[in-house]
Amino acid sequence: MKVVFCMMLFLAGCASSRPEVGLGWGYNYRRIAPDTYSVHVRESRFASTAEAENLFVVASKKVIEANQCRSYRIKSYSPSLESAFLGASIPVIDGEIICLR
């Protein structure tokens, strides 16, 4: 009984915070010029476009933190829906940001 209760608490804690990447979703970025980064976001098939937009902001903030930037400016932003299994749609965003120093 105690084991079940502890597992429930553990799973509740896992559900309350969202990691940066998961199975089939997440983000990545790469430097394409001295202060310009390409950011790719792919959400889960149960997520909304708004959630993908929020993940793009999170990814952009991680880029500026990792590169000691003051802020960033979005150079390009292209949201789309990728088709998935059984007609589901997956929100995807490809963009470029400029690191402001």
CYANA upper distance limits for C-alpha pairs under 8 A (distance plus 0.5 A):
  1 MET  CA      5 PHE  CA      6.84
  2 LYS  CA      6 CYS  CA      6.60
  3 VAL  CA      7 MET  CA      6.63
  4 VAL  CA      8 MET  CA      6.70
  5 PHE  CA      9 LEU  CA      6.85
  6 CYS  CA     10 PHE  CA      6.66
  7 MET  CA     11 LEU  CA      6.59
  8 MET  CA     12 ALA  CA      6.57
  9 LEU  CA     13 GLY  CA      6.72
 10 PHE  CA     14 CYS  CA      6.84
 11 LEU  CA     15 ALA  CA      6.71
 12 ALA  CA     16 SER  CA      6.87
 13 GLY  CA     17 SER  CA      7.60
 14 CYS  CA     18 ARG  CA      8.07
 20 GLU  CA     26 GLY  CA      6.46
 20 GLU  CA     27 TYR  CA      7.75
 21 VAL  CA     25 TRP  CA      6.50
 21 VAL  CA     26 GLY  CA      4.58
 21 VAL  CA     27 TYR  CA      7.09
 22 GLY  CA     26 GLY  CA      6.41
 24 GLY  CA     42 ARG  CA      8.15
 24 GLY  CA     43 GLU  CA      8.12
 24 GLY  CA     44 SER  CA      7.11
 25 TRP  CA     41 VAL  CA      8.11
 25 TRP  CA     42 ARG  CA      5.49
 25 TRP  CA     43 GLU  CA      5.19
 25 TRP  CA     44 SER  CA      5.80
 26 GLY  CA     41 VAL  CA      6.42
 26 GLY  CA     42 ARG  CA      5.94
 26 GLY  CA     43 GLU  CA      6.60
 26 GLY  CA     55 LEU  CA      8.35
 27 TYR  CA     39 VAL  CA      7.70
 27 TYR  CA     40 HIS  CA      6.00
 27 TYR  CA     41 VAL  CA      4.86
 27 TYR  CA     42 ARG  CA      6.70
 27 TYR  CA     55 LEU  CA      8.14
 27 TYR  CA     56 PHE  CA      8.20
 27 TYR  CA     59 ALA  CA      7.06
 28 ASN  CA     39 VAL  CA      6.47
 28 ASN  CA     40 HIS  CA      5.95
 28 ASN  CA     41 VAL  CA      7.27
 28 ASN  CA     59 ALA  CA      7.98
 29 TYR  CA     37 TYR  CA      6.96
 29 TYR  CA     38 SER  CA      5.88
 29 TYR  CA     39 VAL  CA      4.90
 29 TYR  CA     40 HIS  CA      6.67
 29 TYR  CA     59 ALA  CA      8.35
 29 TYR  CA     63 VAL  CA      8.12
 30 ARG  CA     37 TYR  CA      5.97
 30 ARG  CA     38 SER  CA      5.91
 30 ARG  CA     39 VAL  CA      7.38
 31 ARG  CA     35 ASP  CA      8.01
 31 ARG  CA     36 THR  CA      6.51
 31 ARG  CA     37 TYR  CA      4.90
 31 ARG  CA     38 SER  CA      6.86
 32 ILE  CA     36 THR  CA      6.24
 32 ILE  CA     37 TYR  CA      5.98
 32 ILE  CA     38 SER  CA      7.00
 33 ALA  CA     37 TYR  CA      7.44
 35 ASP  CA     98 ILE  CA      6.13
 35 ASP  CA     99 CYS  CA      5.60
 35 ASP  CA    100 LEU  CA      8.12
 36 THR  CA     96 GLU  CA      7.29
 36 THR  CA     97 ILE  CA      6.22
 36 THR  CA     98 ILE  CA      5.02
 36 THR  CA     99 CYS  CA      6.70
 37 TYR  CA     63 VAL  CA      8.46
 37 TYR  CA     96 GLU  CA      6.00
 37 TYR  CA     97 ILE  CA      5.88
 37 TYR  CA     98 ILE  CA      6.97
 37 TYR  CA     99 CYS  CA      8.28
 38 SER  CA     94 ASP  CA      7.94
 38 SER  CA     95 GLY  CA      6.35
 38 SER  CA     96 GLU  CA      4.93
 38 SER  CA     97 ILE  CA      7.08
 39 VAL  CA     56 PHE  CA      8.03
 39 VAL  CA     59 ALA  CA      7.78
 39 VAL  CA     60 SER  CA      7.79
 39 VAL  CA     93 ILE  CA      8.48
 39 VAL  CA     94 ASP  CA      6.42
 39 VAL  CA     95 GLY  CA      5.73
 39 VAL  CA     96 GLU  CA      6.28
 39 VAL  CA     97 ILE  CA      7.87
 40 HIS  CA     56 PHE  CA      8.28
 40 HIS  CA     92 VAL  CA      8.04
 40 HIS  CA     93 ILE  CA      6.36
 40 HIS  CA     94 ASP  CA      5.17
 40 HIS  CA     95 GLY  CA      7.00
 41 VAL  CA     52 ALA  CA      7.29
 41 VAL  CA     55 LEU  CA      7.44
 41 VAL  CA     56 PHE  CA      6.61
 41 VAL  CA     59 ALA  CA      8.48
 41 VAL  CA     92 VAL  CA      6.06
 41 VAL  CA     93 ILE  CA      5.53
 41 VAL  CA     94 ASP  CA      6.94
 42 ARG  CA     52 ALA  CA      7.50
 42 ARG  CA     90 ILE  CA      7.69
 42 ARG  CA     91 PRO  CA      6.64
 42 ARG  CA     92 VAL  CA      5.05
 42 ARG  CA     93 ILE  CA      7.11
 43 GLU  CA     47 ALA  CA      6.68
 43 GLU  CA     51 GLU  CA      8.09
 43 GLU  CA     52 ALA  CA      6.22
 43 GLU  CA     90 ILE  CA      6.65
 43 GLU  CA     91 PRO  CA      6.02
 43 GLU  CA     92 VAL  CA      6.89
 44 SER  CA     90 ILE  CA      6.55
 44 SER  CA     91 PRO  CA      7.91
 45 ARG  CA     84 ALA  CA      7.91
 45 ARG  CA     88 ALA  CA      6.76
 45 ARG  CA     89 SER  CA      6.30
 45 ARG  CA     90 ILE  CA      5.03
 45 ARG  CA     91 PRO  CA      7.77
 46 PHE  CA     90 ILE  CA      8.01
 47 ALA  CA     51 GLU  CA      6.67
 47 ALA  CA     52 ALA  CA      7.84
 47 ALA  CA     90 ILE  CA      7.84
 47 ALA  CA     91 PRO  CA      7.70
 48 SER  CA     52 ALA  CA      7.11
 48 SER  CA     91 PRO  CA      7.26
 49 THR  CA     53 GLU  CA      6.74
 49 THR  CA     91 PRO  CA      5.99
 50 ALA  CA     54 ASN  CA      6.75
 51 GLU  CA     55 LEU  CA      6.72
 52 ALA  CA     56 PHE  CA      6.72
 52 ALA  CA     91 PRO  CA      6.65
 52 ALA  CA     92 VAL  CA      7.36
 52 ALA  CA     93 ILE  CA      7.57
 53 GLU  CA     57 VAL  CA      7.00
 53 GLU  CA     93 ILE  CA      8.07
 54 ASN  CA     58 VAL  CA      6.84
 55 LEU  CA     59 ALA  CA      6.56
 56 PHE  CA     60 SER  CA      6.58
 56 PHE  CA     93 ILE  CA      7.81
 57 VAL  CA     61 LYS  CA      6.67
 58 VAL  CA     62 LYS  CA      6.78
 59 ALA  CA     63 VAL  CA      6.86
 60 SER  CA     64 ILE  CA      6.98
 60 SER  CA     72 TYR  CA      8.13
 60 SER  CA     97 ILE  CA      7.81
 61 LYS  CA     65 GLU  CA      6.64
 62 LYS  CA     66 ALA  CA      6.53
 63 VAL  CA     67 ASN  CA      6.71
 64 ILE  CA     68 GLN  CA      6.34
 64 ILE  CA     69 CYS  CA      5.27
 64 ILE  CA     70 ARG  CA      7.58
 64 ILE  CA     71 SER  CA      6.98
 64 ILE  CA     72 TYR  CA      7.41
 64 ILE  CA     99 CYS  CA      6.95
 65 GLU  CA     69 CYS  CA      6.94
 68 GLN  CA    101 ARG  CA      8.19
 69 CYS  CA     99 CYS  CA      6.25
 69 CYS  CA    100 LEU  CA      6.16
 69 CYS  CA    101 ARG  CA      5.44
 70 ARG  CA     99 CYS  CA      8.07
 70 ARG  CA    100 LEU  CA      6.18
 70 ARG  CA    101 ARG  CA      5.59
 71 SER  CA     99 CYS  CA      6.82
 71 SER  CA    100 LEU  CA      5.65
 71 SER  CA    101 ARG  CA      7.49
 72 TYR  CA     97 ILE  CA      6.82
 72 TYR  CA     98 ILE  CA      5.94
 72 TYR  CA     99 CYS  CA      5.21
 72 TYR  CA    100 LEU  CA      5.70
 73 ARG  CA     97 ILE  CA      6.06
 73 ARG  CA     98 ILE  CA      5.68
 73 ARG  CA     99 CYS  CA      7.31
 73 ARG  CA    100 LEU  CA      7.68
 74 ILE  CA     95 GLY  CA      7.98
 74 ILE  CA     96 GLU  CA      6.60
 74 ILE  CA     97 ILE  CA      4.93
 74 ILE  CA     98 ILE  CA      6.82
 75 LYS  CA     95 GLY  CA      7.81
 75 LYS  CA     96 GLU  CA      5.76
 75 LYS  CA     97 ILE  CA      5.70
 75 LYS  CA     98 ILE  CA      6.95
 76 SER  CA     95 GLY  CA      5.50
 76 SER  CA     96 GLU  CA      5.55
 76 SER  CA     97 ILE  CA      7.55
 77 TYR  CA     93 ILE  CA      7.55
 77 TYR  CA     94 ASP  CA      6.56
 77 TYR  CA     95 GLY  CA      4.75
 77 TYR  CA     96 GLU  CA      7.16
 78 SER  CA     93 ILE  CA      6.06
 78 SER  CA     94 ASP  CA      5.71
 78 SER  CA     95 GLY  CA      6.42
 79 PRO  CA     91 PRO  CA      7.74
 79 PRO  CA     92 VAL  CA      6.28
 79 PRO  CA     93 ILE  CA      4.77
 79 PRO  CA     94 ASP  CA      6.96
 80 SER  CA     91 PRO  CA      6.50
 80 SER  CA     92 VAL  CA      5.76
 80 SER  CA     93 ILE  CA      6.68
 81 LEU  CA     89 SER  CA      6.16
 81 LEU  CA     90 ILE  CA      5.82
 81 LEU  CA     91 PRO  CA      5.19
 81 LEU  CA     92 VAL  CA      6.32
 82 GLU  CA     89 SER  CA      5.98
 82 GLU  CA     90 ILE  CA      5.42
 82 GLU  CA     91 PRO  CA      6.88
 82 GLU  CA     92 VAL  CA      7.18
 83 SER  CA     87 GLY  CA      6.81
 83 SER  CA     88 ALA  CA      6.53
 83 SER  CA     89 SER  CA      5.24
 83 SER  CA     90 ILE  CA      6.77
 84 ALA  CA     88 ALA  CA      5.52
 84 ALA  CA     89 SER  CA      6.15
 84 ALA  CA     90 ILE  CA      7.14
